[in-house]
């Protein structure tokens, strides 16, 4: 019988070996050339060249320089590139060029398909493709879970030359939409393949690859080369694909213009520090990562209520709400976005100043993807990781992954002392009280689902202090089921992308901690209160 600690040790050792291999690959694949080739060196059609020029793209990034020429020549490519490296253009330009050179028309059906793990990333790719195709006659469309299926089917029946899709909805149309012509498919692109497989679409991907014509060019991009990714590459790519491993940095897994730090903070001080930080950086563009949908929802409601305007993005929202939030934040000059990891991979949000990891990730590679939302395109950015004293072991894994961090300290007398106001507000306002209770429960449940059990040990959590961070003087009574790891949760295309509170798979054990709570079911209540340092909570 294997003990819990032995299993944890084995998991940590495996992760450390993977991180060392990733760092070695990054070192070996460092480009020696500082000069970048212009797009004008490529034999592109006038329409594509005109669009790229209008978009402001003059020279190619490393991944574009290494991928576009062989893709234009018809080769299959298996690519690994750092987040923010410009791979969206690397696969869209060859695909769109193919459609134009072959003079695809709606009656020819679909010639190229791009598969994306999430709706937000699909929308972003769609937006980029729309700009590139601004001067072309080919048609394009997007199919994804949460959108109007009938409207999608009607458009597919009329002929869509380029499709951007999420896996579940694409498979649905391939199997069930009559008049959807895909027999002329020439190019299949699988973006963020590791993420697609992580969130549970392995079966769908196998079915999609089996249904689509085998005589085609394929491109598969993945940040990590897992066994499952290699299996998917084997069935989707032709034998002997060109392998391109691009990492823009040699000594670090993150870009050089990213300043990274961490702060050690007890559970009961976490919200106070976050509140202070957000107030003092009100003119910045900030993304705050949390590990559960309910935690994002609660903190969004609370901060907006106490006059700290924020947007929130998570998988329990309707697709239209998520899309509106994403584009609103993209277009904003400054603001705060609270989100789960639904926004961590691939999304290009302009001019983000700070990444705050209020809840730490389960894997250093997830950390890298999160901070990849800032310091993009050669610009400067900053990140801050919140850690409990018991979580400092996570720094060892970041060091192995070549992530340079400095410790930041915040003088206690500079942190807003608003705990009493917070507790009074939560006790008096029924709706915030209920939301805080769900956030508290989900935080504990997500914490118990981490795979690095020695670092994120739920038995080391001081629940009284955790409760204070959610505005409770006394921990509320909640039922928590501790299930499988965060990575094992299904991110279903035809459902909400995330269900942070419902880990999939077998329930390992049940941890039901009962504490007294007081539910004051008063109407919406707000009282003008001023803390000792002048912070006002009023409406």
VOKOLVEX-288149 format. One line per field, with one value per residue (C-alpha): residue in three letters; y, z, x. Coordinates in Angstrom, 2 decimals. Example, Ala and Ser with C-alpha at 12.3 -4.5 7.8 and 13.67 -1.06 7.14 Angstrom:
# VOKOLVEX-288149
residu <- (ALA	SER)
py <- (-4.50	-1.06)
pz <- (7.80	7.14)
px <- (12.30	13.67)
***
This chain:
# VOKOLVEX-288149
residu <- (UNK	UNK	UNK	UNK	UNK	UNK	UNK	UNK	UNK	UNK	UNK	UNK	UNK	UNK	UNK	UNK	UNK	UNK	UNK	UNK	UNK	UNK	UNK	UNK	UNK	UNK	UNK	UNK	UNK	UNK	UNK	UNK	UNK	UNK	UNK	UNK	UNK	UNK	UNK	UNK	UNK	UNK	UNK	UNK	UNK	UNK	UNK	UNK	UNK	UNK	UNK	UNK	UNK	UNK	UNK	UNK	UNK	UNK	UNK	UNK	UNK	UNK	UNK	UNK	UNK	UNK	UNK	UNK	UNK	UNK	UNK	UNK	UNK	UNK	UNK	UNK	UNK	UNK	UNK	UNK	UNK	UNK	UNK	UNK	UNK	UNK	UNK	UNK	UNK	UNK	UNK	UNK	UNK	UNK	UNK	UNK	UNK	UNK	UNK	UNK	UNK	UNK	UNK	UNK	UNK	UNK	UNK	UNK	UNK	UNK	UNK	UNK	UNK	UNK	UNK	UNK	UNK	UNK	UNK	UNK	UNK	UNK	UNK	UNK	UNK	UNK	UNK	UNK	UNK	UNK	UNK	UNK	UNK	UNK	UNK	UNK	UNK	UNK	UNK	UNK	UNK	UNK	UNK	UNK	UNK	UNK	UNK	UNK	UNK	UNK	UNK	UNK	UNK	UNK	UNK	UNK	UNK	UNK	UNK	UNK	UNK	UNK	UNK	UNK	UNK	UNK	UNK	UNK	UNK	UNK	UNK	UNK	UNK	UNK	UNK	UNK	UNK	UNK	UNK	UNK	UNK	UNK	UNK	UNK	UNK	UNK	UNK	UNK	UNK	UNK	UNK	UNK	UNK	UNK	UNK	UNK	UNK	UNK	UNK	UNK	UNK	UNK	UNK	UNK	UNK	UNK	UNK	UNK	UNK	UNK	UNK	UNK	UNK	UNK	UNK	UNK	UNK	UNK	UNK	UNK	UNK	UNK	UNK	UNK	UNK	UNK	UNK	UNK	UNK	UNK	UNK	UNK	UNK	UNK	UNK	UNK	UNK	UNK	UNK	UNK	UNK	UNK	UNK	UNK	UNK	UNK	UNK	UNK	UNK	UNK	UNK	UNK	UNK	UNK	UNK	UNK	UNK	UNK	UNK	UNK	UNK	UNK	UNK	UNK	UNK	UNK	UNK	UNK	UNK	UNK	UNK	UNK	UNK	UNK	UNK	UNK	UNK	UNK	UNK	UNK	UNK	UNK	UNK	UNK	UNK	UNK	UNK	UNK	UNK	UNK	UNK	UNK	UNK	UNK	UNK	UNK	UNK	UNK	UNK	UNK	UNK	UNK	UNK	UNK	UNK	UNK	UNK	UNK	UNK	UNK	UNK	UNK	UNK	UNK	UNK	UNK	UNK	UNK	UNK	UNK	UNK	UNK	UNK	UNK	UNK	UNK	UNK	UNK	UNK	UNK	UNK	UNK	UNK	UNK	UNK	UNK	UNK	UNK	UNK	UNK	UNK	UNK	UNK	UNK	UNK	UNK	UNK	UNK	UNK	UNK	UNK	UNK	UNK	UNK	UNK	UNK	UNK	UNK	UNK	UNK	UNK	UNK	UNK	UNK	UNK	UNK	UNK	UNK	UNK	UNK	UNK	UNK	UNK	UNK	UNK	UNK	UNK	UNK	UNK	UNK	UNK	UNK	UNK	UNK	UNK	UNK	UNK	UNK	UNK	UNK	UNK	UNK	UNK	UNK	UNK	UNK	UNK	UNK	UNK	UNK	UNK	UNK	UNK	UNK	UNK	UNK	UNK	UNK	UNK	UNK	UNK	UNK	UNK	UNK	UNK	UNK	UNK	UNK	UNK	UNK	UNK	UNK	UNK	UNK	UNK	UNK	UNK	UNK	UNK	UNK	UNK	UNK	UNK	UNK	UNK	UNK	UNK	UNK	UNK	UNK	UNK	UNK	UNK	UNK	UNK	UNK	UNK	UNK	UNK	UNK	UNK	UNK	UNK	UNK	UNK	UNK	UNK	UNK	UNK	UNK	UNK	UNK	UNK	UNK	UNK	UNK	UNK	UNK	UNK	UNK	UNK	UNK	UNK	UNK	UNK	UNK	UNK	UNK	UNK	UNK	UNK	UNK	UNK	UNK	UNK	UNK	UNK	UNK	UNK	UNK	UNK	UNK	UNK	UNK	UNK	UNK	UNK	UNK	UNK	UNK	UNK	UNK	UNK	UNK	UNK	UNK	UNK	UNK	UNK	UNK	UNK	UNK	UNK	UNK	UNK	UNK	UNK	UNK	UNK	UNK	UNK	UNK	UNK	UNK	UNK	UNK	UNK	UNK	UNK	UNK	UNK	UNK	UNK	UNK	UNK	UNK	UNK	UNK	UNK)
py <- (0.00	3.41	6.08	9.52	11.13	8.62	9.41	13.12	12.71	10.81	13.49	16.27	14.40	13.85	17.53	18.60	16.34	17.81	21.35	20.57	19.13	22.19	24.48	22.43	22.56	26.32	26.66	24.52	26.29	29.85	31.75	33.18	35.88	39.26	40.40	39.68	39.22	41.50	40.05	41.55	38.76	36.28	35.67	36.72	37.79	41.57	41.30	39.60	41.96	44.98	43.65	42.90	46.37	47.95	45.90	47.29	44.05	44.79	42.10	38.49	37.08	33.98	31.58	33.32	33.33	29.62	28.44	30.47	29.52	25.71	26.03	28.01	25.13	22.69	20.95	19.71	21.45	20.45	23.67	24.63	28.37	30.63	32.38	35.78	34.72	35.54	32.04	33.12	34.90	32.00	29.65	32.07	33.64	30.31	29.07	32.27	32.36	28.81	29.78	32.75	30.98	28.15	30.74	29.16	30.20	29.52	26.66	24.91	24.67	24.70	24.76	25.50	24.80	26.23	24.39	26.36	25.17	28.06	30.39	33.50	32.33	31.32	34.81	36.37	34.23	35.06	38.78	38.48	36.39	38.96	41.68	39.58	38.74	42.34	42.58	39.02	37.44	34.21	33.63	32.93	32.02	30.86	27.90	27.44	26.22	28.77	30.39	29.98	26.56	27.05	30.30	28.54	25.65	28.02	29.76	26.47	25.28	28.42	27.76	28.96	28.79	29.40	28.11	28.96	26.41	24.89	21.07	20.06	22.30	21.49	17.76	18.39	20.14	17.55	14.79	16.46	19.50	18.52	20.52	21.31	20.74	19.88	17.31	19.94	20.65	21.49	22.70	21.69	23.79	22.63	25.48	25.01	21.23	20.54	22.76	21.09	17.70	18.93	20.07	16.78	16.86	13.89	11.75	14.62	15.38	11.76	11.71	15.03	13.84	10.60	12.39	15.01	14.20	12.58	14.29	17.66	19.83	19.91	22.18	21.41	23.93	23.04	24.74	21.34	18.00	15.49	11.86	12.72	15.60	13.26	10.74	13.44	14.62	11.08	10.67	14.22	14.98	13.25	11.20	13.28	16.68	19.60	20.13	23.78	24.58	28.32	29.98	33.64	33.51	31.27	32.08	32.52	30.91	34.34	37.45	39.76	42.86	41.21	42.15	39.31	39.19	37.34	38.34	36.08	36.82	35.06	34.06	36.70	39.53	38.49	40.50	43.56	43.51	42.96	45.79	48.15	47.22	47.73	51.10	52.36	51.20	52.44	53.93	50.68	47.75	44.72	41.05	39.16	35.35	33.28	29.53	29.23	30.73	31.48	33.29	35.48	36.12	37.09	39.33	41.00	41.76	42.93	45.20	46.81	47.37	49.16	51.39	49.52	48.98	45.59	43.23	39.49	36.58	32.93	29.76	29.94	33.04	32.94	33.14	36.58	37.97	36.47	37.85	41.33	41.37	40.19	42.82	45.58	44.90	44.61	48.05	49.73	51.97	50.90	48.71	45.51	42.05	39.22	35.83	32.13	30.38	30.61	33.77	32.46	30.75	32.38	35.48	38.73	41.52	44.79	46.85	44.89	46.50	43.96	40.27	39.43	35.72	36.04	32.26	30.49	28.00	24.25	24.05	26.40	26.14	27.58	30.41	31.10	31.15	33.53	36.07	35.77	38.13	41.06	42.23	41.27	42.62	43.96	46.07	46.12	44.35	43.29	40.35	39.59	36.13	35.76	32.88	31.63	30.85	27.14	27.48	28.72	25.31	26.34	28.70	25.70	24.55	28.06	28.14	24.83	26.29	29.27	31.82	34.70	36.18	38.75	38.94	42.03	43.35	45.65	47.51	46.55	50.20	50.87	48.18	49.45	48.29	47.64	44.20	45.43	47.22	44.11	41.81	44.21	44.52	40.76	40.15	42.81	42.28	39.00	38.76	39.46	37.08	34.23	35.03	35.15	31.80	30.19	31.79	30.50	26.98	26.96	28.26	25.37	22.86	24.15	24.11	20.49	19.65	20.80	18.02	19.28	18.11	18.77	22.42	22.98	20.95	21.56	20.33	23.26	25.82	27.95	28.10	30.86	33.06	31.98	32.94	36.40	36.99	36.35	38.74	36.31	36.92	33.23	30.56	29.69	26.14	24.66	21.18	20.55	17.49	17.08	15.46	15.05	17.56	20.83	19.42	16.56	18.82	18.76	21.98	21.04	22.94	22.49	23.47	26.21	26.08	25.75	24.31	25.14	23.51	20.18	18.15	15.29	11.70	9.55	11.23	10.41	11.58	13.91	16.70	18.26	20.92	22.45	25.84	28.12	30.93	33.82	34.65	38.13	38.15	41.91	43.85	45.34	47.50	49.96	52.24	55.02	53.91	55.24	53.18	54.53	55.30	57.13	54.40	55.01	52.40	54.18	54.14)
pz <- (0.00	-0.99	1.68	0.95	1.50	-0.76	-3.55	-2.96	-3.06	-6.35	-7.85	-6.79	-8.09	-11.45	-11.69	-10.84	-13.59	-16.11	-15.12	-15.45	-18.92	-19.95	-18.75	-20.65	-23.82	-23.44	-23.14	-26.19	-28.38	-27.75	-31.01	-31.79	-34.04	-32.73	-36.22	-37.25	-40.86	-42.24	-43.47	-46.85	-47.25	-47.53	-50.81	-49.50	-51.55	-51.75	-49.66	-46.75	-46.96	-46.93	-43.87	-41.90	-42.69	-41.50	-38.30	-37.65	-38.14	-39.93	-38.70	-37.64	-34.16	-33.81	-33.92	-37.02	-38.75	-38.11	-38.74	-41.60	-44.43	-43.95	-43.45	-46.67	-48.30	-47.07	-44.27	-41.04	-37.91	-34.24	-32.40	-28.85	-28.16	-25.14	-24.37	-26.07	-28.79	-31.73	-32.74	-33.65	-36.71	-37.27	-38.03	-39.35	-42.09	-43.85	-43.48	-44.91	-47.70	-48.65	-48.88	-51.10	-53.38	-53.94	-54.50	-51.99	-52.34	-50.03	-52.26	-51.64	-47.94	-45.20	-46.14	-42.75	-39.14	-36.00	-32.77	-29.53	-25.92	-24.69	-26.02	-25.12	-27.00	-29.95	-30.02	-29.92	-32.79	-34.71	-34.22	-35.52	-38.51	-39.34	-39.56	-41.75	-44.09	-44.32	-48.02	-49.05	-50.37	-48.36	-45.62	-41.98	-38.86	-35.28	-33.63	-29.87	-26.89	-25.44	-28.81	-30.93	-32.52	-35.14	-36.37	-36.61	-38.57	-41.00	-41.71	-42.11	-44.65	-46.73	-46.66	-44.23	-45.58	-42.27	-39.01	-35.49	-33.07	-29.63	-29.65	-28.34	-30.61	-33.65	-33.14	-32.75	-36.14	-37.84	-36.69	-36.89	-39.20	-42.63	-45.50	-43.63	-46.34	-44.92	-47.49	-49.07	-45.83	-46.52	-43.13	-39.51	-36.70	-33.07	-30.74	-27.06	-27.48	-23.95	-22.55	-24.75	-23.34	-19.75	-19.67	-20.88	-24.67	-25.55	-26.81	-28.81	-30.45	-31.48	-33.04	-34.84	-36.33	-37.43	-39.15	-41.02	-44.38	-43.85	-46.84	-45.25	-43.72	-39.92	-37.30	-33.59	-31.02	-27.37	-24.53	-23.08	-24.75	-22.60	-23.51	-24.45	-26.65	-28.40	-28.93	-30.42	-32.65	-33.89	-35.05	-36.36	-38.12	-41.12	-40.49	-40.06	-39.03	-38.54	-34.80	-33.82	-30.19	-29.59	-26.27	-26.35	-23.16	-22.22	-18.57	-17.61	-18.44	-18.38	-20.38	-19.21	-18.98	-16.40	-12.77	-10.53	-6.80	-4.03	-0.66	2.38	4.02	6.63	5.56	7.67	6.11	2.47	1.61	3.51	1.48	-1.79	-0.99	-0.16	-3.30	-5.60	-4.03	-4.44	-8.05	-9.19	-12.37	-13.49	-15.55	-13.25	-13.53	-10.28	-10.43	-8.02	-7.90	-7.80	-9.65	-6.40	-4.98	-8.08	-7.89	-4.21	-4.44	-7.51	-5.71	-2.57	-4.27	-6.51	-3.46	-1.56	-4.51	-5.96	-9.52	-10.94	-13.74	-13.20	-15.60	-14.78	-16.21	-14.52	-16.48	-19.64	-22.80	-23.77	-20.35	-20.59	-24.08	-23.13	-20.03	-21.95	-24.68	-22.20	-20.26	-23.46	-24.58	-21.18	-20.49	-16.85	-14.58	-12.57	-13.81	-11.35	-13.04	-12.83	-15.10	-17.96	-18.92	-18.27	-21.51	-24.87	-24.42	-25.54	-23.30	-24.17	-21.77	-18.52	-15.79	-12.97	-12.61	-9.06	-8.18	-5.12	-5.06	-6.13	-9.02	-8.62	-11.16	-12.03	-15.69	-14.79	-13.02	-16.25	-18.30	-15.85	-15.82	-19.60	-19.71	-19.01	-20.42	-23.91	-27.16	-25.55	-22.96	-19.22	-16.70	-13.07	-11.14	-7.48	-6.02	-2.66	-0.54	2.92	5.16	4.71	0.90	0.57	-0.77	-4.08	-4.63	-5.06	-8.08	-9.55	-9.15	-11.00	-13.73	-13.96	-12.73	-10.96	-8.04	-5.38	-2.02	-1.56	1.87	2.81	6.15	8.38	9.17	5.46	5.04	5.34	8.65	7.44	8.98	11.38	8.61	6.42	9.10	9.90	6.22	5.66	8.81	7.92	4.18	3.49	-0.17	0.40	3.37	1.19	-1.55	0.97	2.38	-1.07	-1.78	1.51	0.82	-2.71	-1.57	0.87	-1.71	-4.37	-1.85	-1.02	-4.74	-5.28	-6.39	-4.51	-1.15	0.84	-0.20	-0.25	2.79	3.68	7.19	7.67	6.84	9.77	8.89	11.40	9.57	6.16	7.27	8.28	4.75	3.57	6.15	8.86	12.53	13.10	10.42	8.85	8.75	5.30	3.79	1.72	-0.40	-1.10	-4.50	-7.21	-8.32	-10.06	-13.31	-13.30	-13.53	-16.77	-18.74	-21.03	-24.23	-24.22	-20.55	-18.50	-19.08	-15.41	-12.43	-9.77	-6.98	-8.60	-9.11	-11.51	-10.77	-7.69	-4.36	-2.26	1.12	2.64	4.95	6.58	9.04	11.02	12.66	14.01	11.74	11.90	8.83	9.19	6.51	6.44	3.26	1.25	3.79	3.53	6.19	5.87	7.82	7.97	9.06	11.20	8.11	6.30	3.98	3.38	2.57	1.57	-1.10)
px <- (0.00	1.39	1.16	-0.25	3.15	4.90	2.44	2.96	6.74	6.51	4.25	6.63	9.68	7.97	7.05	10.60	12.02	9.56	10.52	14.22	13.63	11.60	14.40	16.99	14.90	14.55	18.32	19.00	16.46	17.62	17.85	21.27	19.91	18.79	17.74	14.18	13.11	10.40	7.10	7.97	10.55	7.69	5.90	2.49	-0.50	-1.09	-4.27	-2.47	0.51	-1.81	-3.66	-0.47	0.84	-2.42	-2.20	1.28	3.20	6.47	8.87	8.35	8.85	10.99	8.06	6.66	10.04	10.53	6.95	5.50	7.92	7.61	3.85	3.55	5.44	2.79	4.69	3.09	4.39	4.52	5.30	6.22	6.35	6.38	3.10	2.93	5.39	3.12	2.08	-1.47	-0.12	2.29	-0.61	-3.24	-1.12	-0.32	-3.91	-5.41	-2.82	-3.81	-7.49	-6.73	-4.27	-6.74	-9.50	-11.88	-15.49	-18.47	-19.62	-16.28	-17.11	-14.51	-10.84	-9.26	-10.24	-8.61	-9.45	-9.06	-9.52	-11.70	-14.33	-12.36	-9.28	-11.48	-12.99	-9.56	-8.25	-11.43	-10.74	-7.17	-8.30	-10.97	-8.32	-6.02	-8.92	-10.14	-9.22	-10.15	-13.33	-13.16	-15.75	-15.05	-17.01	-16.81	-18.55	-18.39	-20.34	-22.73	-23.46	-26.61	-26.21	-28.94	-27.38	-24.03	-25.55	-27.28	-23.99	-22.10	-24.66	-24.04	-20.28	-17.61	-14.05	-12.24	-13.71	-12.50	-13.98	-14.00	-13.84	-17.26	-19.31	-17.17	-17.71	-21.44	-21.59	-19.38	-21.73	-25.12	-25.22	-26.51	-25.07	-21.85	-19.20	-15.78	-14.66	-12.37	-10.51	-6.85	-5.58	-6.24	-4.77	-4.85	-3.88	-2.99	-3.22	-2.02	-4.76	-7.39	-6.39	-6.02	-9.63	-11.01	-11.42	-9.22	-12.12	-13.62	-10.29	-9.81	-13.29	-12.71	-9.41	-11.07	-13.97	-11.92	-10.25	-6.85	-5.22	-4.56	-1.87	-1.91	-0.37	-0.32	0.89	1.45	3.30	4.26	4.94	3.08	2.43	-1.15	-0.01	2.42	-0.38	-2.61	0.23	0.77	-2.82	-3.35	-0.04	1.47	4.64	7.80	6.37	8.74	9.30	9.82	10.65	10.80	11.59	12.45	14.52	17.42	18.10	14.47	11.14	9.49	10.29	13.08	10.87	8.64	9.37	8.21	7.74	5.98	4.62	4.23	0.91	-1.24	-4.74	-6.49	-4.44	-4.82	-7.91	-6.68	-3.47	-5.34	-7.77	-4.90	-2.98	-5.97	-6.84	-3.28	-3.04	-6.43	-5.00	-3.35	-4.60	-4.60	-5.60	-6.24	-6.28	-8.37	-8.90	-12.68	-15.63	-17.47	-14.45	-14.25	-18.01	-17.93	-14.88	-16.34	-19.60	-17.81	-15.27	-17.88	-20.08	-17.31	-16.47	-13.51	-14.80	-13.86	-14.87	-15.08	-14.60	-15.24	-16.72	-20.12	-21.09	-23.17	-21.10	-22.42	-21.48	-18.00	-17.44	-18.65	-16.43	-13.38	-13.70	-14.58	-11.38	-9.33	-10.50	-10.07	-7.07	-7.09	-9.19	-9.27	-10.27	-10.88	-10.74	-10.08	-7.59	-10.09	-8.16	-4.66	-3.77	-3.26	-5.40	-3.80	-5.10	-3.36	-1.24	-1.68	0.45	0.08	-0.73	-1.82	-1.97	-4.18	-4.51	-1.30	-1.39	-0.94	1.88	4.80	3.80	0.40	2.25	4.16	0.95	-0.70	2.12	2.27	-0.73	1.63	5.01	3.82	5.21	8.40	6.55	7.21	4.99	4.88	3.51	2.84	2.26	0.47	1.80	0.92	3.93	3.12	3.28	6.86	7.91	6.33	9.27	11.57	9.58	9.59	13.37	13.71	11.49	13.89	11.37	13.18	11.24	12.05	10.32	8.18	7.25	4.39	4.67	1.71	0.98	0.47	-2.20	-5.79	-7.26	-10.80	-11.41	-14.11	-15.99	-15.74	-17.14	-19.99	-20.88	-20.92	-22.99	-25.57	-25.94	-27.72	-26.73	-23.06	-23.16	-24.42	-21.92	-19.07	-20.14	-20.06	-16.70	-15.30	-16.57	-15.20	-11.81	-11.45	-12.65	-10.26	-7.41	-8.11	-7.95	-4.36	-2.03	1.06	-0.28	2.89	2.88	-0.86	-1.86	-5.49	-4.80	-2.41	-5.08	-6.20	-9.90	-10.59	-8.07	-9.37	-12.89	-11.72	-10.42	-13.99	-15.45	-16.55	-15.78	-16.59	-16.13	-19.50	-20.80	-20.14	-19.99	-16.88	-16.16	-12.46	-12.05	-9.44	-6.85	-7.60	-6.17	-8.67	-11.71	-13.64	-13.87	-16.74	-17.37	-21.14	-21.40	-19.79	-16.05	-15.27	-17.04	-14.54	-16.54	-17.30	-14.14	-14.72	-13.94	-14.07	-14.55	-11.53	-12.70	-15.21	-14.15	-17.18	-16.14	-18.99	-18.84	-21.51	-22.65	-25.09	-27.17	-28.57	-31.27	-31.64	-32.34	-29.49	-27.72	-24.92	-23.57	-21.05	-18.01	-14.49	-11.50	-8.70	-6.62	-9.40	-10.67	-14.38	-16.99	-20.15	-22.78)
***
